[in-house]
Amino acid sequence: MERNLLRYIWQHSRSDQLWMLVIILASMPTYFLSLELPKRLVNEPIQGVGFENPGDTGFFLQMHLPFGETLFGRPIMLFEGFEFERIGFLWALSISFLALVVANGLFKLYINTYKGRMGERILRRLRYELFDRVLRYPLSRFRRTRASEIASMIKDEVEPMGEFIGDAFTQPLFLGGQALVALLFIFLQNLYLGFATMIVIAFQAWLIPILRRRLIELGKQRQIAARQFAGRLGEVVEGIQEAHTNDTTNLERAEMTSILGRLFFIRFELFQRKFSVKFINNLLIQFLSFFFYAVGGYLAIRGTLDIGQLLGVIVAYKDLPAPVRGLIDHDQKRLTVEVRYMQIIEQFTGDELQPKELHQIPESEVPNIKEGYEINRLGVEDETGSKLIESATLNIGKSERVAVIGKFGSGSSTFTEVLARITPATSGKVTLDKVSLEDQPEYIMGRRIAFLDGGTYFPQGSVSDTLSYVLKNQPNDPEAAESNTDSLKKMERKRSANFHLEFETDWINYEKAGVSNQDELAEKFREILTDVNLEADIRALGLRGSLDPEEFPELASALLEAREIFRGRLVELGFDEFVEPFDPQKYNTQSSVGENLLFGTAITKGFEDSALPANAIIRKILDDNELHNPLFDMGKEVASTTIELFGDLDPGNPFFDQLNYMNPEDLPLYREVLSNIGDSPLESVPERNRVLIMRLSLSYIEEQNRLGLLTEEMQSKILTARKALHEKLESLPVMPVAFYEPETYNSAASILENVLLGRVSSTTAEGYERVSGAIQNLLDELELTDDVFRMGLTFNIGSGGKQLSETQRQKLHLARALLKNPDILIANQALNSLSAREQREMMETVFRYADRRDEDNRMGVIWAPMQAGFANMFDRILIFEDGELVEDNPSEQIVSNSERYKELVV
Amino acid sequence: MATLTEEVEMLRKIPLFASIDPGKLKLLAFASDRKVYKAGQDLFKQGETGDSAYVIVSGVADVVVENDADELVVASLGENEFIGEISILCDVPRTATIRAREELQTLKIKKEHFLGLVTQVPDLGIEVMRELASRLSKTTAELGEARRELSDVKK
């Protein structure tokens, strides 16, 4: 990549920069005239110069050839102009002034827009180029570089360049021109003053760069420190668990403090220096005015310089500091940005990048692997130079089933990584179908070979996104996608040399998965997920997930039907005694007072359980329905009983786990609150205490807490209040709560909760498990399982897939590899978090998939299993020992004869 | 549904708890879960390790001893009976299965709560010892009886 920023900008925006220059030059006359015109307005029509006698006229837009007199000895009139009387002349001049102001503004608008767009384009190009390089780095590079540092470079560090790019060339030319004109003018007035000015400016031009040297150095340091900061920050967040489990949060604090300190001092010194440079600049420029006034004045008094000339110089000089300062500022900016650019480019340069050609989209169908691997004297060293594999020579045919085993660190894992091109060979040669592995295009390595290892990282997305990722190698119909894209988008993409393929199009290659459309693909997913024992998990996720009834109206109504059937069967199932369906007309004894009042799922934070006591709407409703006082008294009663029961227990006493509405630490607080409140009426209780007390009464569940505080009368009052609350909430512009209504689907609750729409008594043995089992059976019976599974496919697996367990992730990874239908599947301890039994089962599944393809096209499997004992399932076994391939034989032979194998299996 | 106060009354009727301070019993009642079992449902099974004891609030439960594949109902328990305390006192497996004969309401007392109460109330510990000692002497007497009968048979 180009190492010099200015050259980079010039290369990619030459014509734009020139066009800008033309426009700026073209805008000059209007600019000049808009300054000139007011003077004429005041002098001629207003003050009356040239209109001394009534009836005098002036000529508007009269034009003479510039320097006509000098060239031809007489003024040459180009245009005679329009003749006006004084008032008319005033109008003509004023209107043309207005026109000039507008024209001037339009020029400015055009120039700024143009500059901005130019800057953004180059920024976009630069970011894309950097990202492209990230994709072409050798994988080993990422072991050394922190992900968040790369993100910080591409995102933040290049940002300030956008602003600079538009000004990179025009600004100095423009300002330099202005400064030169002013300087020339001074020279014309007086040679000595001109020289004096030049000397001062030259001195400035010499001094400033010297002062700046340190600034550049500091700028570099700041950038590196900031990058480290971003890198460490990312690391700490990603590894937050380590900090907690090792009690090293304080170490992290100290390290961050030290990094922030370094940043602070660098930045502080930068500021200090920047402002001192500014100070010296200003001083020098102001020194010139001192010089003009004092020396010029002296000369004028002595009569060497006439006053007119001095005034001329001073006027011209007034125009000098602005462009000079502008130039200096511009240069400052250039320096900072250039340093930044250099710093970034250094990180992204390296000759180890993969050649572009390897990433190309294939022109025809991707060929199948025909022969397989030939490995000749393969040697692998790690970065420290220690040997991981030494001189291994063997061939592996494309359809073979090979187990690679060895002790930890024997090289067996590395071997599989070499085959998948994750770790490069340091010596020797590995070829696939006679083509050296590093020359194989990505489409062969990525489509014909599948690689699995124990580490699973999935970007955030749904289960189906995660699965279909491997089918998205290229858009199905690039041309159609191209023609659908709007032309502006396309043009800009091209101007910034970004990627030529449209993202917002169908990338899923259904054929590759052996299906023809989205529905069949979902079926395929289901088949594979069933085979890797993940289907039930996905369905469970579906039940736990929520559903937007507007998006899936049919499913929502089917679920409502399921709800009705479930309710009808409660007695038959024997659930009637411990499942209490939500009925808007009834008090639900399994729910708390607050839940009964709200009777719905909160959508906004203000209506969540913990926020109810302080909620103003709830408060108003309680007041209106004469519930506030009784509930307040109830809360006090709960508090005093709790204190009586638990007051003298040690904090660690096991009885405390039974206390579900209060934290044990809050007991002293409640004791204090109770004594503060005493017998004072509700109105005079401070809000904080009221909230604390109401929290107790609103979370009170008679069934569970059994203090006998909730009377029938209160229950019926709560029902009235519930109704009033719902009316009130329905009048709000945005509903903060999704109510429990037997006839409507509650979009804030999960599918399971929607079918249940009620509470399961916590006192019944295994109540919840029985209920959810029964609901699953019911959905099965209603043939809704498919839909639930599909909802499971839309489940968001979270950043890194962390919403799934490690086991689930590994199975999902396997499912994805099978979906890809590769020619060779390579696995390196890929299922290590599964039980041994399940690992074996999964391998059998893989073999079954391999055998589905016809005989000479069978999928090859190369597996470095977690336990050597699995090796007997394969046809051929390789044993590695200290980096050496020590045995390579058919598996029967190894299993029955090899001492090493026996040792490994034990 | 009974309130806490009623449950305290119930607990007081159990000899073991009769002399315990009502405040403590209230705590025990509060901490225990109310569990309902249908006829035929097991409270626990013979051979399981136990983590809680039960007080029958209402209903009748059968004590079932499993011998190989045979099941034998050896006794039945009614209201206010305290079940399963042996295995929460010393970690032995449940000696019998308890099965609800009809709908059974129970108060389930967790092991740690029961032991917590014992450490809080020494009197309870003494009560437990007394109860166990009296059962032991009863069992010893029965054993003696049984041996005598056995030797009579052998002769």
Interface residues (C-beta under 8 A of the other chain):
Chain A: G574 E577 F578 T589 E644 L645 F646 L649 N653 P654 F655 Q658 E702 E703 N705 R706 L707 G708 S761 S762 T763 T764 A765
Chain B: M1 A2 T3 L4 T5 E7 G23 K26 L27 A29 F30 A31 D33 R34 K35 V36 Y37 K38 Q41 K110 E112 H113 L115 G116 Q120
